[in-house]
């Protein structure tokens, strides 16, 4: 289905396992697979399609990934749309001194190491694999918020070692570092703790959203829907196995 996006978030899809196709009305597109990231800035508006390829659906194959929406400040909401492919081999790979964790810096900066993702709202996005019993404490910008989302395994966060497991999100308080620890014992099908660490500079602007549109006011939302209905967001060329549609 073709989904309209207008002045909203940058839309980031990170595929850990499987295959995903992307096409949009601005000419962006490609296929991402294990460890790849699709980094799309909707800006002034576009239509896009995201779906696993038909062959994967027919075969009953599985895919594992996550999608992140990053809002844009009002001054950037009308910027030109942009699409960026980030291949898994291009992310910044780091390890802790004891070898207990592998860190993939996808976007932003960690202790002087820059990830390849180009963002307008300052953010940091890291995928960390933490071995059983290992602990990481990472420097973090004090003007950023911070959270940890568990993709697999179980562990704890913060100096208080608050427990966290698959599918849960921890929100950190103010400070200049983030601490994550993997439990000594993991589930049989999950050898390590897999966690995504995210943070960004709060925009602190009014927000109005409905469906796929994220704006600052209700009037801007109405304008976005009108632009979509009148075809001002463009169209997507026909793609085999995909259908373009509305919201």
C-alpha positions in Angstrom: 0.0 0.0 0.0 1.3 3.5 -0.8 1.4 5.5 2.4 1.5 9.3 2.2 4.0 11.1 4.4 4.0 14.9 4.8 6.4 17.1 6.8 6.7 14.4 9.4 9.3 12.3 10.8 12.3 11.0 9.2 11.4 7.4 8.8 14.1 4.8 9.6 13.7 1.1 9.0 16.4 -1.2 10.4 16.3 -4.8 9.2 18.1 -7.3 11.4 17.0 -10.4 9.6 15.1 -10.8 6.3 14.5 -8.5 3.3 12.5 -5.3 2.8 11.7 -3.3 -0.4 11.2 0.5 -0.4 9.9 2.7 -3.3 8.8 6.3 -3.0 7.4 9.1 -5.2 10.7 11.1 -4.9 12.6 8.4 -6.8 14.1 6.9 -3.6 14.2 3.2 -3.1 16.0 0.0 -2.8 16.2 -3.4 -1.0 17.6 -3.7 2.5 18.5 -6.9 4.2 20.4 -8.2 7.2 21.9 -5.2 9.1 20.9 -2.6 6.6 19.0 0.6 7.3 16.7 2.7 5.1 16.8 6.4 6.1 14.0 8.4 4.6 13.2 12.0 5.2 9.6 12.8 4.1 10.1 16.6 4.3 7.6 18.5 2.1 5.8 15.3 1.3 5.9 12.0 -0.6 4.2 8.6 -1.1 6.1 5.5 -0.3 5.7 1.7 -0.2 7.5 -0.6 2.2 7.0 -4.3 2.1 8.8 -7.7 2.1 9.4 -8.9 -1.4 6.7 -11.2 -2.9 9.0 -14.2 -2.9 9.5 -13.9 0.9 5.8 -13.7 1.5 5.0 -16.7 -0.8 7.7 -18.8 0.9 6.5 -17.9 4.4 9.9 -16.4 5.3 10.3 -14.3 8.4 11.9 -10.9 8.9 12.9 -9.0 12.0 13.5 -5.3 12.3 12.2 -2.1 13.7 11.0 1.3 12.5 11.8 4.6 14.1 10.1 7.9 13.4 12.2 11.0 14.2 10.2 14.3 14.1 11.5 17.4 12.3 11.5 20.9 13.8 9.1 23.3 12.2 11.9 25.1 10.3 12.8 21.9 8.5 9.3 20.4 7.8 9.2 21.7 4.2 12.7 20.6 3.2 13.1 18.4 0.1 12.5 14.7 0.6 15.6 12.5 0.7 16.4 8.7 0.8 19.5 7.1 2.1 20.6 3.5 2.1 22.9 2.5 4.9 24.5 -0.9 4.3 25.3 -3.1 7.3 29.0 -3.1 6.3 29.1 0.7 6.4 28.0 1.2 10.0 30.7 2.2 12.6 31.7 -1.0 14.5 33.1 -0.7 18.0 33.9 -3.1 20.8 34.3 -2.6 24.5 37.8 -3.0 25.9 37.0 -6.3 27.5 35.4 -7.6 24.3 32.1 -8.1 26.0 30.0 -6.0 23.6 29.8 -5.2 19.9 28.4 -1.7 19.2 27.0 -0.7 15.8 26.8 3.1 15.5 24.1 3.6 12.8 23.6 7.3 13.3 24.9 10.1 15.4 28.1 10.0 17.4 29.5 7.9 20.2 32.7 9.0 22.0 34.1 10.6 18.8 33.0 7.8 16.4 30.4 8.9 13.8 27.7 6.7 12.3 26.8 7.0 8.6 23.1 8.1 9.1 22.5 11.7 8.1 20.0 13.3 10.4 18.4 16.8 10.7 17.3 16.4 14.3 20.4 15.5 16.3 20.1 11.8 17.4 22.2 8.8 18.2 21.2 5.3 17.3 23.2 2.2 18.3 22.6 -1.5 18.1 24.5 -3.2 20.9 25.1 -7.0 21.3 26.1 -7.6 24.9 27.5 -11.0 26.0 26.1 -12.8 29.1 27.4 -11.1 32.2 29.0 -8.2 30.4 28.2 -4.5 31.2 28.6 -1.4 29.1 28.6 2.2 30.2 28.6 4.6 27.3 29.1 8.4 27.3 26.0 10.2 26.4 25.2 13.8 25.6 23.6 15.5 28.6 21.2 17.5 26.3 19.9 14.2 24.8 17.2 12.1 26.2 18.0 8.3 26.2 16.2 5.0 25.9 17.0 1.3 25.5 14.8 -1.1 23.5 15.4 -4.8 23.9 15.4 -6.8 20.7 16.3 -10.1 22.3 17.5 -11.5 25.6 17.3 -10.0 29.1 19.4 -7.8 31.3 19.3 -4.6 33.4 19.8 -0.9 33.0 21.2 1.9 35.1 23.2 1.9 38.2 20.2 0.4 40.0 20.2 -2.6 37.6 16.6 -2.4 36.8 15.5 -5.5 34.9 14.5 -5.4 31.3 13.7 -8.0 28.7 12.5 -8.7 25.2 10.1 -6.1 23.9 10.6 -3.7 26.8 11.8 -0.1 26.7 13.8 1.6 29.4 13.8 5.4 29.6 16.9 6.9 31.2 16.9 10.0 33.4 19.3 13.0 33.1 23.0 12.2 33.0 26.1 11.9 30.9 26.2 8.1 30.5 24.0 5.0 29.8 24.6 1.7 31.5 23.3 -1.7 30.2 24.1 -5.1 31.6 23.3 -8.6 30.2 22.1 -11.3 32.6 24.5 -14.2 33.2 21.9 -16.6 31.9 20.0 -16.0 28.6 17.2 -18.0 27.0 18.4 -21.0 25.0 17.4 -19.4 21.7 19.0 -16.0 22.6 22.8 -16.2 23.2 23.2 -12.5 23.9 21.4 -9.4 25.0 20.5 -7.4 21.8 19.5 -3.8 22.6 19.0 -0.6 20.6 20.1 2.6 22.3 18.4 5.7 21.2 18.7 9.4 22.1 18.0 12.8 20.6 17.8 16.5 21.3 14.2 17.3 22.3 12.4 19.6 19.9 9.9 20.9 22.4 7.5 22.3 19.9 3.7 21.8 19.7 2.8 18.7 17.8 -0.4 17.7 16.0 -0.7 14.3 14.3 -3.2 12.1 12.6 -2.6 9.0 10.6 0.8 9.3 8.8 0.9 13.1 9.2 2.9 14.9 11.9 2.6 18.7 12.1 2.7 21.5 14.5 -1.0 22.7 14.2 -4.4 21.3 13.2 -4.5 23.7 10.3 -1.3 22.3 9.0 -2.8 18.8 9.3 -5.8 19.8 7.2 -3.5 21.3 4.6 -1.5 18.1 4.5 -4.6 16.0 3.9 -5.8 18.3 1.2 -2.4 18.2 -0.6 -2.5 14.4 -0.5 -6.1 14.2 -1.8 -5.2 16.6 -4.7 -2.2 14.5 -5.7 0.4 17.0 -4.7 2.6 14.4 -3.0 3.3 12.7 -6.3 2.8 9.1 -7.3 4.7 5.8 -7.2 5.5 3.9 -10.4 3.8 0.5 -10.4 5.9 -2.2 -8.7 5.2 -5.9 -9.2 3.7 -7.4 -6.0 2.8 -4.0 -4.5 -0.3 -1.9 -4.8 -0.4 1.8 -4.3 -3.3 3.1 -2.2 -4.3 5.7 0.4 -4.0 5.9 4.1 
